[in-house]
Amino acid sequence: MRVLVVAAPLPGHLAPLLPLAHALWDSGHEVLLATGGESLPSGGAGPLPFIDVARNLRVGRLAVRSLAAHPVTARAQLAGRGGDAGLRSLFAPMNEELTDALMTVAEQWRPDVVVHEPMGVAGALAAARHDVPVVLHENGLLDGLATTRALLDSRPLQRAGARWGLRGVPAPAVVLTIAPASLVGARDALAVRPMWLPGGTPPPAWLLEPSVRPRLLVLRGGGPGRTVVQTSAVRVVRDGEGPDCELVLVRPSGRLARGLGGAVRSVGRVTPAELLPACAAVLHAGNSAHVLSALAAGVPQLALPGPGDRRRNAMLVQARGAGIGGPVTGEALRRLVHDGELAAAAREVRSEIEAMPPPQSRVDVVAALA
């Protein structure tokens, strides 16, 4: 069986699909990753072949064009309140530009199944053109079916489909969700455990040793405010507003790194899954990979509301009681360290995630479609 795996060419979009892709590969199936840009993780995808379908796509240019054409929607999206309109403003034109390349790939490689993430709906167009069944694989906390429908109903994707003679796109044959039901509610989808492949460098030896003070892991975000969480946490701790703790910054900016010392230390490019077991809590900018990594480790978290889906992610964590959705303050850090209810809720979600079927168990479901 040949499986084409499609993801938007942005950081983090492909990574949640890679465990299933590797499970398919390890079971003897052929797999081809179709994405581009910065979507591949730092450690690459191992033996899986990869084709860049976004070689001529300039995401920054698309974002500027969207801002100019829809300034109100763009501002709402930057505040995390853009909704479907915000999603369409960037991802609809992006997928329109990906469509022709994916049509060519599907024509030449002839997949038996296409697996795509919700913001990679150009994969659904290519599958429809060649009458290939589709697996929609969620890669975050957004409702994958709703996101896919919103994008396919947009003018750019309708236009792209019409160019290739499509008068509609069939619903996916299978939907896979990595979102814990207690966080997002029940979905008409098959659950698959969220996992991330190891990459980067090993944790430093000092992080594996016991600490007298609780360690708070502070991850680096993406986008315009990538260092906001780290700079805010350092300020709170150095001003004595928070608890007596040790901050561990992941890849701090050069200026921030030059002033470290005392209760603030840093590590390089290490995956959160390898760092979280040594830490009492984690602070991050709200992206779904960081939310799910913390939940999978059973660690309380502070998720800063931000652009795109990050505000919603933060609010879901807070509503579940497994963390805090809000700014970095001394009171918030004290709650992360001392609030036993936050820790208990995080451990409950960890048990829920551990009970979700692993990617390997869904290989037969995908193979049955071919």
JOZILIN-V656029 format. One record per helix or strand. SS is the DSSP state (A for helix, B for strand). FROM is the first residue (numbers start at 1). TO is the last residue. Records with the same first field share a line. If there is no record, write none. Layout:
SS=FROM-TO ; FROM-TO
This chain:
B=2-6 ; 30-35 ; 49-52 ; 113-116 ; 133-137 ; 174-177 ; 190-191 ; 200-200 ; 214-218 ; 245-250 ; 261-261 ; 264-267 ; 270-270 ; 281-284 ; 300-303 ; 323-325
A=15-26 ; 59-69 ; 71-78 ; 83-109 ; 122-129 ; 144-152 ; 155-163 ; 181-184 ; 205-208 ; 228-238 ; 254-257 ; 272-276 ; 288-297 ; 310-320 ; 330-338 ; 340-354 ; 359-369
